[in-house]
Amino acid sequence: MSSLEGIEKQTDDQNHLETPVLDQAWVDQTTLKTSNQLDFLLSEYKKQKDEGVK
């Protein structure tokens, strides 16, 4: 366990890790896709719910 604790205490500079860059185009594209899919699924759910009541 002591070796794991030592690794956790190291800073990012010591591990030579860089902060990832935010890809705003990917975020926008993914958000649009998921929003469209959510709208479709919600409308499909409502349709199925309405048809099931009959």
Beta strands, then each sheet from edge to edge (+ up, - down):
end
